[in-house]
Amino acid sequence: MSLFLHRLRQVARMMVGVPDYDAYLRHMREHHPERVPMERIAFFRERQEARYGGKNGGKCC
């Protein structure tokens, strides 16, 4: 896939709130090689809770 299409896909996913697991893995490998990265499901769940809150943290009323 061309770099342009890859970047376009990244931007589109960020716009709708889908976290980039591959970027997370790259970051962990480059900056925290001693730490074990989260699995994909745990990563997605953690990002969703950080964005929307957990345990009634996302309620408006």
Biopython code that builds the backbone (N, CA, C, O; Angstrom):
import numpy as np
from Bio.PDB.StructureBuilder import StructureBuilder

atoms = [
    (1, "MET", "N", (0.856, -1.174, 0.000)),
    (1, "MET", "CA", (0.000, 0.000, 0.000)),
    (1, "MET", "C", (0.902, 1.237, 0.000)),
    (1, "MET", "O", (1.921, 1.284, 0.689)),
    (2, "SER", "N", (0.507, 2.214, -0.774)),
    (2, "SER", "CA", (1.340, 3.414, -0.835)),
    (2, "SER", "C", (1.292, 4.165, 0.491)),
    (2, "SER", "O", (0.356, 4.012, 1.276)),
    (3, "LEU", "N", (2.304, 4.968, 0.721)),
    (3, "LEU", "CA", (2.376, 5.752, 1.953)),
    (3, "LEU", "C", (1.179, 6.689, 2.063)),
    (3, "LEU", "O", (0.627, 6.865, 3.149)),
    (4, "PHE", "N", (0.774, 7.291, 0.947)),
    (4, "PHE", "CA", (-0.373, 8.199, 0.963)),
    (4, "PHE", "C", (-1.634, 7.487, 1.431)),
    (4, "PHE", "O", (-2.354, 8.002, 2.287)),
    (5, "LEU", "N", (-1.908, 6.312, 0.882)),
    (5, "LEU", "CA", (-3.106, 5.572, 1.282)),
    (5, "LEU", "C", (-3.025, 5.128, 2.737)),
    (5, "LEU", "O", (-4.031, 5.123, 3.448)),
    (6, "HIS", "N", (-1.839, 4.759, 3.173)),
    (6, "HIS", "CA", (-1.655, 4.367, 4.569)),
    (6, "HIS", "C", (-1.977, 5.536, 5.497)),
    (6, "HIS", "O", (-2.692, 5.373, 6.485)),
    (7, "ARG", "N", (-1.442, 6.725, 5.171)),
    (7, "ARG", "CA", (-1.703, 7.918, 5.984)),
    (7, "ARG", "C", (-3.176, 8.312, 5.930)),
    (7, "ARG", "O", (-3.746, 8.716, 6.943)),
    (8, "LEU", "N", (-3.793, 8.198, 4.763)),
    (8, "LEU", "CA", (-5.209, 8.521, 4.621)),
    (8, "LEU", "C", (-6.062, 7.605, 5.497)),
    (8, "LEU", "O", (-7.014, 8.049, 6.139)),
    (9, "ARG", "N", (-5.712, 6.345, 5.512)),
    (9, "ARG", "CA", (-6.432, 5.389, 6.358)),
    (9, "ARG", "C", (-6.252, 5.733, 7.840)),
    (9, "ARG", "O", (-7.208, 5.670, 8.614)),
    (10, "GLN", "N", (-5.032, 6.097, 8.233)),
    (10, "GLN", "CA", (-4.774, 6.487, 9.623)),
    (10, "GLN", "C", (-5.627, 7.681, 10.026)),
    (10, "GLN", "O", (-6.246, 7.677, 11.091)),
    (11, "VAL", "N", (-5.660, 8.699, 9.180)),
    (11, "VAL", "CA", (-6.426, 9.910, 9.478)),
    (11, "VAL", "C", (-7.910, 9.588, 9.580)),
    (11, "VAL", "O", (-8.583, 10.057, 10.497)),
    (12, "ALA", "N", (-8.421, 8.799, 8.658)),
    (12, "ALA", "CA", (-9.838, 8.438, 8.681)),
    (12, "ALA", "C", (-10.185, 7.678, 9.959)),
    (12, "ALA", "O", (-11.228, 7.929, 10.563)),
    (13, "ARG", "N", (-9.337, 6.769, 10.367)),
    (13, "ARG", "CA", (-9.594, 6.002, 11.588)),
    (13, "ARG", "C", (-9.541, 6.898, 12.822)),
    (13, "ARG", "O", (-10.338, 6.731, 13.745)),
    (14, "MET", "N", (-8.607, 7.850, 12.842)),
    (14, "MET", "CA", (-8.521, 8.769, 13.976)),
    (14, "MET", "C", (-9.765, 9.650, 14.046)),
    (14, "MET", "O", (-10.236, 9.971, 15.137)),
    (15, "MET", "N", (-10.298, 10.039, 12.894)),
    (15, "MET", "CA", (-11.467, 10.910, 12.863)),
    (15, "MET", "C", (-12.699, 10.236, 13.456)),
    (15, "MET", "O", (-13.537, 10.904, 14.062)),
    (16, "VAL", "N", (-12.818, 8.931, 13.289)),
    (16, "VAL", "CA", (-13.970, 8.222, 13.830)),
    (16, "VAL", "C", (-13.662, 7.563, 15.171)),
    (16, "VAL", "O", (-14.508, 6.863, 15.727)),
    (17, "GLY", "N", (-12.468, 7.782, 15.688)),
    (17, "GLY", "CA", (-12.140, 7.305, 17.027)),
    (17, "GLY", "C", (-11.622, 5.892, 17.123)),
    (17, "GLY", "O", (-11.657, 5.298, 18.200)),
    (18, "VAL", "N", (-11.142, 5.336, 16.027)),
    (18, "VAL", "CA", (-10.577, 3.990, 16.054)),
    (18, "VAL", "C", (-9.078, 4.120, 16.319)),
    (18, "VAL", "O", (-8.361, 4.696, 15.501)),
    (19, "PRO", "N", (-8.594, 3.599, 17.439)),
    (19, "PRO", "CA", (-7.175, 3.734, 17.770)),
    (19, "PRO", "C", (-6.293, 2.923, 16.828)),
    (19, "PRO", "O", (-6.735, 1.921, 16.265)),
    (20, "ASP", "N", (-5.056, 3.352, 16.660)),
    (20, "ASP", "CA", (-4.108, 2.713, 15.750)),
    (20, "ASP", "C", (-3.192, 1.772, 16.535)),
    (20, "ASP", "O", (-2.207, 2.205, 17.134)),
    (21, "TYR", "N", (-3.525, 0.495, 16.522)),
    (21, "TYR", "CA", (-2.770, -0.501, 17.274)),
    (21, "TYR", "C", (-1.349, -0.657, 16.735)),
    (21, "TYR", "O", (-0.410, -0.848, 17.507)),
    (22, "ASP", "N", (-1.189, -0.579, 15.419)),
    (22, "ASP", "CA", (0.146, -0.721, 14.833)),
    (22, "ASP", "C", (1.066, 0.414, 15.269)),
    (22, "ASP", "O", (2.248, 0.188, 15.530)),
    (23, "ALA", "N", (0.532, 1.637, 15.351)),
    (23, "ALA", "CA", (1.337, 2.772, 15.825)),
    (23, "ALA", "C", (1.710, 2.574, 17.291)),
    (23, "ALA", "O", (2.822, 2.903, 17.705)),
    (24, "TYR", "N", (0.781, 2.036, 18.071)),
    (24, "TYR", "CA", (1.054, 1.744, 19.481)),
    (24, "TYR", "C", (2.184, 0.724, 19.609)),
    (24, "TYR", "O", (3.095, 0.901, 20.418)),
    (25, "LEU", "N", (2.124, -0.343, 18.810)),
    (25, "LEU", "CA", (3.182, -1.360, 18.860)),
    (25, "LEU", "C", (4.530, -0.775, 18.465)),
    (25, "LEU", "O", (5.548, -1.077, 19.088)),
    (26, "ARG", "N", (4.539, 0.063, 17.433)),
    (26, "ARG", "CA", (5.772, 0.710, 16.995)),
    (26, "ARG", "C", (6.336, 1.587, 18.106)),
    (26, "ARG", "O", (7.539, 1.566, 18.370)),
    (27, "HIS", "N", (5.465, 2.362, 18.759)),
    (27, "HIS", "CA", (5.893, 3.225, 19.862)),
    (27, "HIS", "C", (6.484, 2.393, 20.998)),
    (27, "HIS", "O", (7.546, 2.725, 21.524)),
    (28, "MET", "N", (5.806, 1.320, 21.374)),
    (28, "MET", "CA", (6.291, 0.474, 22.468)),
    (28, "MET", "C", (7.648, -0.146, 22.121)),
    (28, "MET", "O", (8.540, -0.208, 22.968)),
    (29, "ARG", "N", (7.798, -0.597, 20.894)),
    (29, "ARG", "CA", (9.058, -1.218, 20.463)),
    (29, "ARG", "C", (10.205, -0.206, 20.480)),
    (29, "ARG", "O", (11.322, -0.542, 20.875)),
    (30, "GLU", "N", (9.933, 1.041, 20.050)),
    (30, "GLU", "CA", (10.986, 2.054, 19.961)),
    (30, "GLU", "C", (11.302, 2.727, 21.290)),
    (30, "GLU", "O", (12.458, 3.059, 21.551)),
    (31, "HIS", "N", (10.296, 2.935, 22.133)),
    (31, "HIS", "CA", (10.493, 3.720, 23.351)),
    (31, "HIS", "C", (10.452, 2.918, 24.649)),
    (31, "HIS", "O", (10.988, 3.362, 25.664)),
    (32, "HIS", "N", (9.832, 1.761, 24.631)),
    (32, "HIS", "CA", (9.701, 0.946, 25.844)),
    (32, "HIS", "C", (9.948, -0.533, 25.518)),
    (32, "HIS", "O", (9.067, -1.363, 25.748)),
    (33, "PRO", "N", (11.119, -0.874, 24.991)),
    (33, "PRO", "CA", (11.356, -2.260, 24.570)),
    (33, "PRO", "C", (11.314, -3.269, 25.720)),
    (33, "PRO", "O", (11.123, -4.464, 25.493)),
    (34, "GLU", "N", (11.492, -2.791, 26.940)),
    (34, "GLU", "CA", (11.490, -3.708, 28.086)),
    (34, "GLU", "C", (10.078, -4.071, 28.539)),
    (34, "GLU", "O", (9.901, -5.019, 29.304)),
    (35, "ARG", "N", (9.081, -3.336, 28.080)),
    (35, "ARG", "CA", (7.693, -3.574, 28.497)),
    (35, "ARG", "C", (6.961, -4.435, 27.481)),
    (35, "ARG", "O", (7.216, -4.354, 26.280)),
    (36, "VAL", "N", (6.052, -5.260, 27.978)),
    (36, "VAL", "CA", (5.232, -6.100, 27.107)),
    (36, "VAL", "C", (4.015, -5.276, 26.679)),
    (36, "VAL", "O", (3.291, -4.766, 27.535)),
    (37, "PRO", "N", (3.777, -5.138, 25.372)),
    (37, "PRO", "CA", (2.624, -4.347, 24.935)),
    (37, "PRO", "C", (1.307, -5.073, 25.211)),
    (37, "PRO", "O", (1.259, -6.298, 25.322)),
    (38, "MET", "N", (0.247, -4.281, 25.316)),
    (38, "MET", "CA", (-1.084, -4.859, 25.509)),
    (38, "MET", "C", (-1.487, -5.627, 24.255)),
    (38, "MET", "O", (-1.020, -5.334, 23.154)),
    (39, "GLU", "N", (-2.353, -6.605, 24.439)),
    (39, "GLU", "CA", (-2.916, -7.298, 23.288)),
    (39, "GLU", "C", (-3.923, -6.367, 22.620)),
    (39, "GLU", "O", (-4.370, -5.391, 23.223)),
    (40, "ARG", "N", (-4.276, -6.671, 21.381)),
    (40, "ARG", "CA", (-5.147, -5.796, 20.592)),
    (40, "ARG", "C", (-6.470, -5.492, 21.303)),
    (40, "ARG", "O", (-6.894, -4.337, 21.332)),
    (41, "ILE", "N", (-7.116, -6.483, 21.864)),
    (41, "ILE", "CA", (-8.415, -6.265, 22.516)),
    (41, "ILE", "C", (-8.257, -5.394, 23.752)),
    (41, "ILE", "O", (-9.061, -4.489, 23.971)),
    (42, "ALA", "N", (-7.246, -5.648, 24.556)),
    (42, "ALA", "CA", (-7.010, -4.833, 25.754)),
    (42, "ALA", "C", (-6.669, -3.398, 25.370)),
    (42, "ALA", "O", (-7.109, -2.459, 26.033)),
    (43, "PHE", "N", (-5.887, -3.222, 24.301)),
    (43, "PHE", "CA", (-5.540, -1.884, 23.824)),
    (43, "PHE", "C", (-6.795, -1.123, 23.401)),
    (43, "PHE", "O", (-6.990, 0.028, 23.794)),
    (44, "PHE", "N", (-7.634, -1.760, 22.610)),
    (44, "PHE", "CA", (-8.848, -1.110, 22.135)),
    (44, "PHE", "C", (-9.756, -0.734, 23.309)),
    (44, "PHE", "O", (-10.302, 0.368, 23.353)),
    (45, "ARG", "N", (-9.910, -1.653, 24.252)),
    (45, "ARG", "CA", (-10.759, -1.390, 25.423)),
    (45, "ARG", "C", (-10.209, -0.227, 26.250)),
    (45, "ARG", "O", (-10.976, 0.627, 26.696)),
    (46, "GLU", "N", (-8.905, -0.183, 26.456)),
    (46, "GLU", "CA", (-8.290, 0.897, 27.234)),
    (46, "GLU", "C", (-8.465, 2.238, 26.535)),
    (46, "GLU", "O", (-8.742, 3.244, 27.188)),
    (47, "ARG", "N", (-8.306, 2.263, 25.211)),
    (47, "ARG", "CA", (-8.479, 3.508, 24.446)),
    (47, "ARG", "C", (-9.927, 3.981, 24.491)),
    (47, "ARG", "O", (-10.185, 5.182, 24.577)),
    (48, "GLN", "N", (-10.880, 3.038, 24.434)),
    (48, "GLN", "CA", (-12.290, 3.418, 24.504)),
    (48, "GLN", "C", (-12.632, 4.001, 25.872)),
    (48, "GLN", "O", (-13.352, 4.995, 25.958)),
    (49, "GLU", "N", (-12.126, 3.397, 26.932)),
    (49, "GLU", "CA", (-12.379, 3.918, 28.278)),
    (49, "GLU", "C", (-11.725, 5.275, 28.475)),
    (49, "GLU", "O", (-12.295, 6.146, 29.132)),
    (50, "ALA", "N", (-10.532, 5.466, 27.913)),
    (50, "ALA", "CA", (-9.857, 6.758, 28.030)),
    (50, "ALA", "C", (-10.626, 7.841, 27.283)),
    (50, "ALA", "O", (-10.676, 8.992, 27.717)),
    (51, "ARG", "N", (-11.218, 7.469, 26.168)),
    (51, "ARG", "CA", (-11.944, 8.463, 25.367)),
    (51, "ARG", "C", (-13.329, 8.761, 25.925)),
    (51, "ARG", "O", (-13.723, 9.923, 26.017)),
    (52, "TYR", "N", (-14.067, 7.722, 26.298)),
    (52, "TYR", "CA", (-15.460, 7.902, 26.693)),
    (52, "TYR", "C", (-15.697, 7.764, 28.187)),
    (52, "TYR", "O", (-16.799, 8.027, 28.666)),
    (53, "GLY", "N", (-14.690, 7.360, 28.915)),
    (53, "GLY", "CA", (-14.859, 7.165, 30.350)),
    (53, "GLY", "C", (-15.442, 5.792, 30.639)),
    (53, "GLY", "O", (-16.107, 5.189, 29.797)),
    (54, "GLY", "N", (-15.185, 5.324, 31.818)),
    (54, "GLY", "CA", (-15.710, 4.032, 32.223)),
    (54, "GLY", "C", (-16.530, 4.184, 33.487)),
    (54, "GLY", "O", (-16.451, 5.207, 34.166)),
    (55, "LYS", "N", (-17.298, 3.191, 33.797)),
    (55, "LYS", "CA", (-18.102, 3.193, 35.024)),
    (55, "LYS", "C", (-18.947, 4.468, 35.133)),
    (55, "LYS", "O", (-18.794, 5.245, 36.076)),
    (56, "ASN", "N", (-19.826, 4.668, 34.171)),
    (56, "ASN", "CA", (-20.738, 5.819, 34.119)),
    (56, "ASN", "C", (-20.022, 7.141, 33.887)),
    (56, "ASN", "O", (-20.630, 8.199, 34.052)),
    (57, "GLY", "N", (-18.762, 7.114, 33.513)),
    (57, "GLY", "CA", (-18.032, 8.351, 33.265)),
    (57, "GLY", "C", (-18.444, 9.041, 31.979)),
    (57, "GLY", "O", (-18.168, 10.227, 31.802)),
    (58, "GLY", "N", (-19.097, 8.322, 31.079)),
    (58, "GLY", "CA", (-19.493, 8.896, 29.810)),
    (58, "GLY", "C", (-20.918, 9.411, 29.781)),
    (58, "GLY", "O", (-21.364, 9.939, 28.763)),
    (59, "LYS", "N", (-21.638, 9.266, 30.881)),
    (59, "LYS", "CA", (-23.032, 9.720, 30.900)),
    (59, "LYS", "C", (-23.111, 11.234, 30.962)),
    (59, "LYS", "O", (-22.290, 11.886, 31.608)),
    (60, "CYS", "N", (-24.089, 11.775, 30.297)),
    (60, "CYS", "CA", (-24.261, 13.224, 30.325)),
    (60, "CYS", "C", (-25.337, 13.638, 31.324)),
    (60, "CYS", "O", (-25.377, 14.797, 31.736)),
    (61, "CYS", "N", (-26.191, 12.732, 31.713)),
    (61, "CYS", "CA", (-27.301, 13.100, 32.610)),
    (61, "CYS", "C", (-27.310, 12.261, 33.884)),
    (61, "CYS", "O", (-28.176, 12.446, 34.739)),
]
sb = StructureBuilder()
sb.init_structure("model")
sb.init_model(0)
sb.init_chain("A")
sb.init_seg("    ")
for serial, (resi, resn, name, xyz) in enumerate(atoms, 1):
    if name == "N":
        sb.init_residue(resn, " ", resi, " ")
    sb.init_atom(name, np.array(xyz, "f"), 0.0, 1.0, " ", f" {name:<3s}", serial, name[0])
structure = sb.get_structure()
